[in-house]
Amino acid sequence: MYLSPHFTTEEFACRDGTPLPRHAYGEARQLVRRYLEPLRNVYGPVRIVSGYRTPAYNERVGGAPHSYHVAVEDRWGIAVDLVCQRGGPSRWYRTLELRHPGGLGLYPEHVHVDNRAGHARW
């Protein structure tokens, strides 16, 4: 199912094959429209390296215990780790920072962005 012109729910699926839960579609739709589509306009196609994670998969990969990659029904927010066709993580991070996402993390090979309530940077 399309969340925006260039992103689908399938791209958010857990790497263990579990699809994005339906209750998280609205959060994912907001994330791609506010952050990923604008990023794509500047740096070309965006690839979601890690989207939704089941609690078990999140634990297996060493994710934070309360990670926004894990879609929780009674908490707003969903996360992705991403790479773009052009530019690099520092540039992607700076561009996303201008859009004021809830959570934003810089890593050597990718950027984490989420739409949590509040403000977290690393």
SERO-4910 file (N, C-alpha, C, O; in steps of 0.05 Angstrom, whole numbers):
BEGIN
 pado doro    nc1    nc2    nc3   cac1   cac2   cac3    cc1    cc2    cc3    oc1    oc2    oc3
  Met    A     17    -23      0      0      0      0     18     25      0     38     26     15
  Tyr    A     11     44    -17     26     69    -18     20     87      5     -3     92     12
  Leu    A     41     98     18     39    117     39     42    145     28     33    165     39
  Ser    A     56    147      6     62    173     -8     69    165    -37     69    141    -44
  Pro    A     75    184    -54     81    177    -82    104    157    -85    105    142   -105
  His    A    123    157    -67    147    140    -70    152    119    -49    173    105    -50
  Phe    A    135    117    -29    140     98     -7    116     81     -1     93     90     -2
  Thr    A    121     56      5    100     37     11    103     25     38    124     27     51
  Thr    A     81     13     48     82     -1     74    102    -24     73    114    -30     94
  Glu    A    105    -36     50    124    -59     48    152    -51     54    168    -67     65
  Glu    A    160    -26     49    187    -17     55    192    -15     85    215    -15     93
  Phe    A    171    -13    100    173    -11    129    173    -38    143    179    -40    167
  Ala    A    168    -60    128    166    -87    140    192    -94    155    214    -86    148
  Cys    A    188   -108    177    211   -118    193    228   -136    176    217   -150    158
  Arg    A    253   -136    180    272   -153    165    267   -183    170    278   -200    156
  Asp    A    251   -190    190    244   -218    195    219   -226    178    210   -249    181
  Gly    A    208   -207    162    185   -213    145    159   -204    156    138   -206    142
  Thr    A    158   -194    181    133   -185    193    125   -158    181    141   -140    181
  Pro    A    100   -156    171     92   -131    159     88   -109    180     84   -115    203
  Leu    A     88    -84    171     82    -62    188     53    -65    198     35    -69    182
  Pro    A     49    -63    224     21    -65    235      3    -43    224     12    -20    220
  Arg    A    -22    -50    219    -41    -30    208    -43     -6    226    -47     17    216
  His    A    -42     -9    252    -45     14    270    -23     34    266    -25     57    276
  Ala    A     -1     27    253     22     45    250     22     59    222     40     74    216
  Tyr    A      2     53    205      2     65    179      1     95    180     15    108    164
  Gly    A    -15    107    197    -17    136    199      9    149    207     17    169    196
  Glu    A     23    136    226     49    146    235     69    144    212     85    163    208
  Ala    A     69    122    198     88    118    176     81    138    153    100    149    141
  Arg    A     56    142    148     48    161    127     58    189    134     69    203    117
  Gln    A     55    198    159     65    224    167     95    226    164    106    246    155
  Leu    A    109    205    173    138    204    171    148    208    143    166    224    138
  Val    A    137    193    124    147    195     97    140    222     84    156    233     69
  Arg    A    117    232     90    109    258     78    124    281     90    132    300     75
  Arg    A    129    281    116    144    304    128    174    303    124    187    323    122
  Tyr    A    185    279    123    214    276    124    226    262    100    246    271     88
  Leu    A    215    239     92    228    223     71    223    234     43    242    235     26
  Glu    A    199    243     37    194    255     10    211    280      6    223    283    -15
  Pro    A    211    299     26    228    322     22    258    315     19    272    328      4
  Leu    A    267    295     34    295    286     32    300    275      4    321    280     -8
  Arg    A    281    260     -6    283    249    -33    286    271    -54    300    268    -74
  Asn    A    271    293    -51    272    315    -70    300    327    -72    307    337    -93
  Val    A    316    325    -51    343    337    -51    364    316    -58    382    323    -74
  Tyr    A    362    292    -47    384    272    -50    377    248    -66    393    229    -67
  Gly    A    355    248    -80    348    225    -97    334    203    -80    328    207    -57
  Pro    A    330    180    -92    316    159    -79    327    152    -51    351    152    -46
  Val    A    308    147    -33    315    141     -5    309    112     -1    287    102     -8
  Arg    A    328     98     11    324     69     18    321     66     48    339     75     63
  Ile    A    300     53     56    296     48     85    313     23     91    307      1     82
  Val    A    333     27    108    351      5    116    338    -11    138    340    -36    138
  Ser    A    324      3    156    310    -11    178    285      6    184    287     30    190
  Gly    A    262     -6    183    237      7    189    225     -5    214    238     -4    236
  Tyr    A    202    -16    212    188    -29    234    205    -53    243    216    -67    227
  Arg    A    205    -57    270    217    -82    281    198    -94    302    185    -79    317
  Thr    A    195   -120    301    180   -133    323    197   -130    348    221   -126    346
  Pro    A    185   -132    372    201   -131    396    223   -152    396    246   -146    405
  Ala    A    217   -176    387    238   -197    387    261   -191    368    284   -195    375
  Tyr    A    254   -180    345    275   -173    325    291   -150    336    316   -149    333
  Asn    A    278   -130    347    292   -107    359    313   -116    380    335   -106    381
  Glu    A    304   -135    397    323   -145    417    346   -160    404    369   -158    413
  Arg    A    339   -176    384    360   -192    370    381   -174    357    405   -182    357
  Val    A    374   -151    347    394   -134    334    406   -113    353    421    -96    344
  Gly    A    399   -115    378    410    -97    398    398    -69    398    411    -50    406
  Gly    A    373    -67    389    360    -41    389    353    -31    417    352    -47    436
  Ala    A    349     -6    420    342      6    446    317     -7    456    299    -12    441
  Pro    A    315    -11    482    291    -24    494    264    -10    487    244    -24    483
  His    A    264     16    484    240     31    478    242     44    450    232     66    446
  Ser    A    254     30    432    259     40    405    233     48    391    213     34    394
  Tyr    A    235     69    375    212     77    359    210     60    333    191     64    318
  His    A    229     43    329    226     23    307    204      3    314    191     -8    297
  Val    A    199     -1    340    178    -19    350    152     -2    351    150     17    367
  Ala    A    132     -9    335    107      6    335     89     -3    358     80    -26    359
  Val    A     85     15    376     69     10    400     42     24    397     42     48    391
  Glu    A     20     10    401     -6     22    396    -13     46    412    -25     65    402
  Asp    A     -4     47    437    -11     70    455     11     91    456     11    107    475
  Arg    A     29     92    437     50    112    435     53    121    407     55    105    388
  Trp    A     53    147    402     56    158    375     85    158    367    103    165    383
  Gly    A     90    149    343    117    151    332    127    125    319    121    103    329
  Ile    A    141    128    297    153    106    283    180    116    272    183    140    267
  Ala    A    199     98    269    226    105    261    235     90    237    226     68    231
  Val    A    254    103    222    268     89    201    298     97    203    305    119    211
  Asp    A    314     78    194    342     84    188    343     85    158    331     68    144
  Leu    A    357    104    146    356    108    118    383    116    105    401    125    119
  Val    A    384    112     79    406    122     63    394    134     38    373    125     29
  Cys    A    408    153     27    399    166      2    418    160    -20    441    152    -16
  Gln    A    409    164    -45    425    159    -68    449    178    -69    471    169    -77
  Arg    A    445    203    -62    467    223    -63    472    235    -36    455    233    -18
  Gly    A    495    248    -33    502    261     -8    514    241     11    524    220      3
  Gly    A    512    247     36    522    229     57    507    234     83    492    253     85
  Pro    A    512    217    103    497    219    128    497    246    141    477    255    151
  Ser    A    520    260    141    521    287    153    502    307    139    488    323    152
  Arg    A    502    305    113    484    323     97    455    316    101    438    334    104
  Trp    A    449    290    101    421    282    105    412    291    132    389    300    135
  Tyr    A    429    287    152    422    295    180    416    325    181    396    333    193
  Arg    A    434    342    170    430    371    170    404    379    156    389    396    166
  Thr    A    398    366    134    373    372    120    349    364    136    329    380    138
  Leu    A    349    341    148    327    332    165    324    350    190    302    356    198
  Glu    A    346    359    201    345    376    225    329    401    220    315    411    238
  Leu    A    330    412    196    315    436    188    285    431    189    269    450    190
  Arg    A    276    405    188    248    398    188    238    391    216    215    385    220
  His    A    256    392    236    249    388    264    236    362    271    214    362    283
  Pro    A    248    339    264    236    314    272    238    309    302    255    322    315
  Gly    A    222    292    312    223    285    341    250    273    348    263    281    367
  Gly    A    258    252    333    283    239    338    301    239    313    291    234    291
  Leu    A    327    244    317    345    245    295    373    235    304    384    246    324
  Gly    A    383    215    291    409    204    298    428    201    274    419    193    253
  Leu    A    453    208    278    473    206    257    491    182    263    502    179    284
  Tyr    A    494    165    242    511    142    243    530    143    219    525    158    201
  Pro    A    552    128    220    572    129    198    560    123    170    569    135    151
  Glu    A    541    105    169    530     96    143    501    104    137    492    102    115
  His    A    487    114    158    459    120    154    450    142    174    466    151    191
  Val    A    425    149    171    412    168    190    387    155    200    372    142    186
  His    A    381    159    226    356    151    239    339    175    240    348    197    248
  Val    A    313    173    233    294    194    237    268    182    247    259    160    238
  Asp    A    255    196    266    229    186    276    211    210    282    221    233    284
  Asn    A    186    205    285    166    226    290    154    224    318    130    228    321
  Arg    A    170    217    337    162    217    365    153    245    374    161    265    362
  Ala    A    137    246    395    132    272    408    157    278    424    169    261    436
  Gly    A    166    303    424    190    310    438    213    315    420    210    319    396
  His    A    237    314    432    261    321    417    285    304    428    292    306    451
  Ala    A    296    288    410    319    272    417    340    273    394    332    271    371
  Arg    A    365    277    402    387    279    382    410    262    391    417    262    415
  Trp    A    423    249    372    447    235    378    463    231    353    485    220    353
***
